Amino acid sequence: MNTRDTTVADTDQTRRLRRALAANLLGGGCAPSWRDVFERVPRHVFVPRFFVDREHNGRYEQIEGSDPSRHDEWLAAVYSDEALVTQLDGTDDAWVPEGNPTSSATMPSLMALMLAALDIHKEMSILEIGTGTGYNAALLSEKLGCAHVTSVDIDRSLVEAARQRLLSLGYTPTLKTGDGTLGYELNAPYDRILATVSLPTVPRAWIEQTRENGLILVNLYRDLGAGALVLLTVHDGQAEGNFLAEFGGFMPTRATSTPDTLKLLRAARGEEGDSRPTTLDGHALDDPEFNFFAALRISASRIKAQKQGKPSEFWLMGRDGSWACQRTDADGQCFAVQHGRRRLWDGLEAIHGEWEALGRPPRCDFGLTVTRTERHVLWYKHAGNTSWELIPDNFD
């Protein structure tokens, strides 16, 4: 390691910050054995720069550790419990002032939560989907030994940058460039599969490459959000398990189709809809537990819009052109305007009624079964016959 490079040098300052981060993670419930791993692995080596959108307008400011005037700011952010955008629009070697985030460094507490949930022990074989910066592969390598760790990412530039960072610290896990939904058959079977990207469904290849009674942990992508983390046990060709109690969201894979919500909103504003009173206020989706249930039951994006001095509008927009808008009139009466082949507000009201009838349960009271035929079935664990087919967000 070149100690003259301030983005990789391990100093008293970086060690102090690393100890403070590890202690903070321990206070948040991180297992002591993982706390020690976080304390040993220098995160700053894997995040030499990051991007900040301070105005939330799609224009990013670059913060580099090699800039002496920003060094302390960079280092404080790297060792905070925050997710950091590390790549824009799929380019790792050029400054792009505007763009969409395509890779990030995961919030350390979320990483600690997921690693603990997977109940990882020595001699286990781990497949990570989404190499990103390489930091998580470093944590796994430190814990298990490099021979037990495989990591796959679709972006060759990310993989090669991660490889160099890992090598600088003496870590040599298997790193491969490829489609993570296919897993990596050469090193299978795996005891654990950990996805640090979001997918609409659980790939069949992952189930086939996981040992009997092995675990898969993944965030299910939904247009409505939800941060749904599900921990599945593989048994007899299918996978089944509960959603974690905590919110955990990741960027979707680059192959995952995502809606252009602003384009959909502009189109909706130019159309007429049917109006009726409603008792369901759009703020209902601010409840993370209801948002979770709704996101897994309805295919739509959400935008909250507000003009100065006016009540908020809550829009649901389907990829098929269906939309709904909940507004409040001058007398405080809520009403819903709907358009398209799917009555989205009708559907949301029905889903809210189901959730209320179940007793407003938290997300950890729900589970998922992925069958041999790749059906994804959402179920409520306190009522054996209460289940719903999980339909991907594919109304294009």
N, C-alpha and C positions, 0 to 999 in steps of 0.2 A: 504493500500500500504506500502510495506517495504521500508522506505526511505534510508535504508543502501544499498539497491541494486541500483547501479548507473545507471542501464539500465531502471529503472522505476521512480526514484526520480525526482520530479519536483523542480528545483532549479532556482535561479535568471538567470543562464546561459540558461537553457532550455526555460524559459519564454521569455527571450530577443530574442533568436533565433526564437521562435514561432511568436512573434510579427513581426520580420523582414520578415519571410516567408509570413505571412498574408498580410503585407503591399506590398510586392512584387507581390502577387497574385492580390491585389486590383489594383495596377498599370498596371497589365496585362489584366484588364477588369473583374475581379471577382466581383460579386455583393456584395455590402457592408454587406448584411445580412449573406452571406456565409463567407465573410472575418472574421466576428466575430466568426463564428463557428470554422474555421480553427485556430483562435487564442486561442480558449478555449480547443481544443482537443490536447493532447500531442502525436505527432507522434512517438516520441522515444520509448514509451511504446510498440508500435506495431512492431518495427523493432529493436530487441535486437542485431541482427547481420545481415550482408549481405555479398555477395560474389562479388569479382571484378576479371574480366579476363583482366589484364592489357596488355597482349601481344596478345590478341585475338586469342589464340591457343587452347581454351577449357580447360585450366588449371586455376583454380580459387584460389584466396587468400581470406581467411576469415577475416572479420573485425568485432570484437566483442566489444560491449560497456563495457563489464565487464573487459576488458584488460586495465589496467591503462595507459599503454604506447600508446594505440590507442584510448583512450576515446574521446579526442577532435576531432580527425580525424573522428571517427564514428559519433559523434554528428553533426559535420558540414555537413557531407553527408546526414544524416537523415533529416536535415532541409534545404537542398538545393532543388531546383526544378528539381530533377532528379528521374528517375525510378531506383529502387535498386533490384537486384536479391536476393531473400530471401530463395530459396530452389533449390536444385539440384537433378534431377532424383527421385523426389517423396519421398525423405527422409528428415524428419525434425529433427531427433534426432541423426544424425551421420555426422561427417565431411567427405565430399567426395571431394578429390582434383581435380577430373575430372568428367565431366558430362554435362548434358543438363539442362538449367534452366526450372523449372516446376512451379515456383511461383515467384511473384515479388510485390514490393510496387510501385503502380502507381505514375507517375509524378504528384505532387500536382496540377500544373496548368491544366493538362488534367482532373483531377478529378473535379476541380472547373468549367471548361468549360462544362463538361457533366452534372453536378448538376444544373448549370444555364440553360442549354438547356432544361432540363426536366421541368422547371417552377414548382418546388415543393413548395407546400403550406402546412400549418398546417392542421392536420386531414386527410391528404392523406395517403394511404396505399402503401408501397413500397416493391417490391421484387428485391433483388440484386442477380445476378448470378455470383458467384465467390467470396467467402468470403475472401480468401487470408489471409492477416495479421489481418484483422478485423478493420483496420483503417477507411475504408469507411463506414462500418456499424456503427462505433462510430460517425462519422460526421452526418450521417442520424439520429441516435438516439438522438444526441444533438439537432438537428434541429426540429425533429418531435415528439420525445418521443419514447421510446423503443417499446411500444405496436403497433406502426405503421410500424415497420421495420422487414422484413424477409430476411434472407440471406442463400444461399445454396451453398455448395461446394462438389465436388466429393471426396476430400481428408479428411478423418476423423481426421488425425493428425493436419491438418491446422485448421479445425473447432474447435477442442478441445483447441488448443493453443489460437485461437482468442477468444474463450469463456472466458478463464481465464484472458486474457488481458482486455477484456471488463468488466468483473466482478470487476476487480481491480479498475476500474474507476466508477463503479456503473451503468454500462449499461447492460441491459438484453433483447436485441432483440431476436427474434426467430432465432435460428441457427440450420440448418439441414444438415446432410451429405446425399448426393444423387446426382443423375444425373440432372444437372441444366437444360438440355434441356426439362425436364418434368415439370419444374416450381415447385410450391408447392401448390397443389390444396386446402389443408386444410385451408389456410389463404386467398384464392382468394374470390372475385375478387380484383385486384390491380388497383390503379390509375396510377402507373408508374412501369415499369420494366426496370432495369438498368443492363447491362451486362458488367462486367469487364474481360471478356474472349472473344475470337474471335470464330465465328462460320461461316461455309460456307453458311448456310441458316437460316432463322428465324423460329424457331420451332412453329408448330401449337399450341402446348400447351400454349405458351405464349400469343398468340392472344386470345385463348379461356379463359384465366385467367385474361385478362385485361378488365376493364370496358369499356363500350361504350364511345368513345372519349378520352380514356386513351392513354398514350404514352409509346412507347418502344424505347430504345436507345441501339444500338448494333454495334459493329465493325464486318463487313463481312470479313471472312478469304478468301484470295486469294493467290495462290502460288507466284504470281508476286508482292505481297505486296499491297500497295496503302493506307493503313490506312483509309479505307472507313468507316466513322461513319454515320449511317443513323438513322434519328429520324422519327418514324412511328406513325401515329394516327390510332387507331382501330375503325372501323366503319362498322356495318352491316356484321360482320364476316370476314372482310378482313383488311389488314393494308397497309397504304400508307403514303409516306412522302418524304422529301428531304434529301439529304446528307448534312452534315455540311460542312462549308467552311474549317474547320481545319482538319489536319491529326491527326488520333488517332488510334494507333495500340496496340493490346493486344496479349498475348500468346493464341494460339488456345486451345480449350478444349482437354483433354487427349484422348477423343474418336475421335477427328478429325484426319484423315489420312494426314500426311505431307510427302513430297518427300525427299528422300536422294539425295540431289543435287550433292554431290561429287561422289557418286556411278554412278549417271546418266552421269556426266561429264567424268568419267573414261571410261565408256562404249562408249560414243560418240567419244572420241579421238581415239578409235580403229576402227572406221567405216569410210567408204568413203561416200562422199555426192556429190550432184550436185552443181556446182558453177555458179554464174552469177553476173554481176554488180548490184549495188544497190545505190540509192541516199539517203537512210535512214541510218544515222549513229546511232550506238547503244547508243550514248549519248542522243538521243531523249527521252529515258526512264528516264533520270535524271530529266526531267521536272515533278514535282510531279502531275501536273494536267493531263498531257498526261498519266503518269504512272497509275493514277487512272482509266482513261477511258480504257486503254489497259488491266489493270488487271481484269476488270469486263467483258471483251470481249474475252479474250484468256486464255486458260489453259496452263500455262508454268511457270517454274522458270527461274531466270536470274542469271548468274554469269559473273562477269567481271574478265578477266585473263590478265596478262601482264608479259612478260619476260623482263629482264633488257635490255634496249636499243631498245626494239621493241614496235610497236604501240599496243594499247589495243585490245583484242578480247572480243566480247560480245556474250555470249551464251544464247540461249533459249532452255530449255529442258522440254519436255513433259513426263508425267508419262507413256505414251504408248510407249516410245522409240523414238518418233519423236524428232528431234533437229535441230537447226539452229545456225550458227556462222557467225557473221559479222566481217570481217577482213579488214585491209588496207594494200595494197601492197607498194613496195618501191617508186612508183611514186605517192602515195597519193590517188590511186583509191580504193574506197570502193567496196567490193563484199561480197555476201552472199553464204554460203555453207549450203545445207539443206539435210536432210535425214529423211525418215519415211513416214507414211501414211498421216500425216498432214504437210503441208508446212508452218512452223511457221513464217518464215520471210515474205512470201507472205501475210500471215494473218496480221502480224504486219504492213506492209506497207499499206494494205487496211484500217485498223483501223486508222492509222495515217492520211490517206487521208480523212476519214470521220470526224475526229476531226478537221482537218484544214478547211473542208468545213462548219462546224458548227461555225467557227470563233474562234477556240481554247478556248472553254468555260471552266470556272473553275468547280470544282466538285459540288459546291452548285447549279449549273444550272441543275443538274440531280436529278432524284428521283427514287423511287422503289415502286412497288405495289406487295404485296403478296396476291394472290387470295385465295378464299375459297378452291380451289383444290391444293393449295401450289405451284402454278407457281410463279416464281419470275421474274418480268418484269422491266427492266431498261428503263427509259424514259428521254427525254430531254424536259424541261418545256417550251421552246420557240417554239416548233413545235409539235403540238398535235399528229401527226401520226408517230413521230420518236421514235421508241422503239425497244428493243432487248430482247430476252429471256436470262435470266441469267443462265448460265450453270455452275454447281459446278465443282470444280477441281477434277474430278473423273476418269481421264483417267489412270487407273492402268495398 
